[in-house]
Amino acid sequence: MSKRILIVGQHFWPESFRINDIADFLANEKGCEVDVLCGLPNYPSGQFPDGYGYFKKRKQTYKNVSITRVFEIPRGNNSNLRIFLNYLSFPLASIFHIPRLLTKKYDKIFIYQLSPVMMSIAGIILGKLTRTETTMYVLDLWPENLYSVLNIKSPLLRKVASSVSHWHYRQVNQLIALSETMKIKLLEVTKLTSDDIAVIPQACERIYETPIHDNRIHRRFKNKFTVIFTGNISPAQSFDTIVKAASTLKKEGVTDIHWVIVGDGMSRKEVEKSIEDHDLKDCFSFEGQRPIEDMPKYMERADILIGCLTHSKLLEATIPAKVISYIASGKPIVLAMDGEARDLINDKIHCGYAGAAEDVEAFVNNIKRIYRLSSVERNNLGDRATRYYSKNLNRDILLEKLHDFILTSNNV
């Protein structure tokens, strides 16, 4: 008999998050009956896509997944106020859907926890009321992730943020962490045992596993050494490191490197202004938010795939989703990150070079190391990534682990 699973999380299709593929996997490859409680799509642009609104498409079906959309204030211009309202509106509005959900019988509740951690509240309450086991996948560790975006210095506010965040983690039956470091942190703030917390990195969609050659993209960046960044443009991504590295390389006379930014986010205008101030407009191309189907086309063209994070002890437990996609694509990787992500590239895979977060000099030197390699040597780095991915990070392997952990029966 098929299991019925409720997924709770603020973001879902048509927004581009990995939960889309997880829901598809559970519904169509594992035969589960899957319902999703999510918000109105508006990330990262801050605006509802065409056809969506407060009274439009509140109920939909996507790949045999039943979707209920909760009232949500869109992020708008991505100001601190609008993000704050966005963060509060979904969890508060989701509570009003609990009476309807009480009429249904779910075998498991799966919470996909991005920011804010409060997005999990409806799943937690429903689990308590119905004695249904809840599993939370912690993608953004709070309050650590909050501090990476907002510079909160007040001890009182930090204490409140910690209390609220840790309360949510203590209310579920099981947790899934991205890394061993994150698991240790979660064990410290909950009463869960080690067996109650699984370590499962984010699985990237199968589409990243197969290179796609796109003639248009190749023509656009012909005769350029192409360095590509994909994903969210936010304060946590330390674009200052990228801009300073580009400026340094240009001053050193390395003029054939072109930086391609595929994505969007709250810091885009600020980053574009910084690029203009550094007289680097000719060195950068901003592609904006692209559908997932386009991502392998850009990655296939890349000579290097890059990623940066701000320097923070609090982010060392994070392995960004883009890093797994980069590894799957089989291209050389250069990172400016601390902790688990740096160790993964340098010590486990050896598919590129990772320096410390915000270390511009190391970032520049690591890019130059790959820039000076022959195409055969660069391909060898990419091959290492592909082999490691196939054995350890393959999408089917990770999602099978996720499925088995969610469906494990424990006493509630």
Helices and strands as residue ranges (DSSP letters): E 4-8, H 19-24, I 25-29, E 33-39, E 59-62, E 65-70, H 80-95, H 98-101, E 108-113, G 117-120, H 121-130, E 133-138, H 144-149, H 155-170, E 174-177, H 180-189, G 194-196, E 197-199, G 206-209, H 215-220, E 225-230, G 235-237, H 239-251, E 257-262, H 268-277, G 281-283, E 284-286, G 292-294, H 295-301, E 304-308, G 313-315, H 321-329, E 333-336, H 340-343, I 344-349, E 352-355, H 360-371, H 375-388, I 389-393, H 395-407
